[in-house]
Amino acid sequence: MSEPAVFSSGLPAIMERGEYERDICARSGSAVDVRYEPDASIGAWTTKVAECHANVDYWVAHHEGYAAVRGWLAHIGCGDLHGYTAHSVLRDPHRELVDITPVEGNFHRRFIPHLGDDATFLRMRTPKLEILCQGNCPAPAFELEWVNQPTDSDDPL
């Protein structure tokens, strides 16, 4: 059983990873487009691919009025199946969300903010950096038999 985490979206509650995934999926319809700032740099420092949390933390430490916002960035969408990966963006002094981390591919940056504290976010992203949603529910796990289909003996692969 996974470790329960304290979740704060108004009233405190104990929430496990499965409940957390259901909450993220239920809120997937309210994901917001986040503006990307490709030229974010400080002196010789530049943002790095796949280091969103460190990029955002470094920026916040060097810019007054900015805050880190943890959450989940959409990275796949096909029909009613959507995938989200743990991600961090900035809240600028005008309260707008800004993404400074380069990502591979060119897509809309749809983001679902985490509603708890940083410690809870870190615990929730630790077991798995991805959340898959089908409609408003977590996608079912792949069946091992489906993933590893046997091949015909005549199949060259």
N, C-alpha and C positions, 0 to 999 in steps of 0.2 A: 504494500500500500504506500502511496506517495505521502510525503510530509504535508500536513495541512498548512495553509498560509493564511495570514490575516489579510482580508480584503476590505478596502474602504471605498465605497461609492455612496457615501451618505451615512449609512449605519454600518458599524463594524460587523463582520461575520467571518466565520471560518470557511475557507474555500479550498477545495482540492483541485488538482490540475484539470480533471474532467469537467468540473463545474466552471472553472475558469475558461476553458475552451468553449463551452456552451455559451458563456457570456460574450466572448469575443465574436463568435459566429452570429449570435443574436443581434449584435450591434454592427455587423458587417455592412448592412444597408446604410448606416450613417457614417461610413468611412469618408474622410475629407481629402480633397486634393491638396497636396502640399507643394508649395513653390520650391523649385530647385535653384540653388545659388551655386553655379559651377566655378566661380572665381574666388571662393572663400579661401583666404590664406592670411597668415600673420608672419610678416617678415619672410624668412626662408621656409617656414612651416607651411605645408599644404595638407589638405585632407587626403586620406587614403581609402581605397576600396576595401570594403568588408571590415572597416574599423569605425563604424558609426558611433558607438558608445564613447570610444576614446576621442574621436573627432569632436563630438558635441561637448564632452566634458572639458576638453582643452579650450574650446571656443568660449564656453561659459566662464572659465577661470580668467580669461583675458578680455572679456567684454562685459561691462556693467549693463544691467537691464535685460540680459538674456537669461533664459532658463532652459534646462534640459527637459524634454518631454519624451518619456518612454512609451513604447507601444508596438504596433504590428503593422508592417508594410506589405501591401498586396504584391505578390510576385507572380501568381498565375490566376487565370480566370477562364473557365471553359464551361459554358452552360451554367448550371447551378453549382459547380465545383469551384471553390476559391481557395487559394493558399496564401498564408500570411507568414512572414518571418519577423523575428524580434528585431526591432529597429529603434533608433533614437533620432529625434529631430530637435530643432530649437524653437522656442517661443521668443520672438523678438520684442523689443520695447513697445511695439504697436499691437502686441498680443496676436500676431500672425504666426503661423507655423512655417518654418523654413527648413529645408533639408540641404545640408552642406556635403553629404557623403556621396561620392560618385558611385554609381551602380552599373553593372553590365546590362546592356540593352537600353532601349529607348521606350519608356512607357509612362503612363500617368502614375504619379506617386500618390496612391490612395492609402491613407493611414488611419488606423483605429487607435486612439490614445488608450493607454493603460490607466485604470481608475484608482489604483492604489499607490503605495509609496514605492520608492526605488528598491528597497529590500525585497518586497513582495514580487516585483517585476523580475528581479534577478533570480529568485527561487523558481518562479514560473517558467522562465526561459531556459533554466539549467537542464531539465530532463530532456527537452526537445526544443530546438530553435524554431520549429515550424508548427503552425496550426492549419489544418485542412478543414474547410467547411463545405458542406453540401446543403444548399438552401440555408437555413438558419441553425443547422445542427452540425456537430463535428462529423466529418466524413468517416465512414467505417474503415477500419484497418484493412490493408490488403490481405487477402487470404494467401497463405504460403503456396497452396496448390495453384493458384491463379498466377502468381508471380513466376514460379519456376515450372512452367509447363514442360512436360517431357517432349522431346523431339522424336520424329520417326527415325528408325534406324537407317533409312535411305537419305535422310536429311544431311547435307554436307556440313551444316553448322552444328 
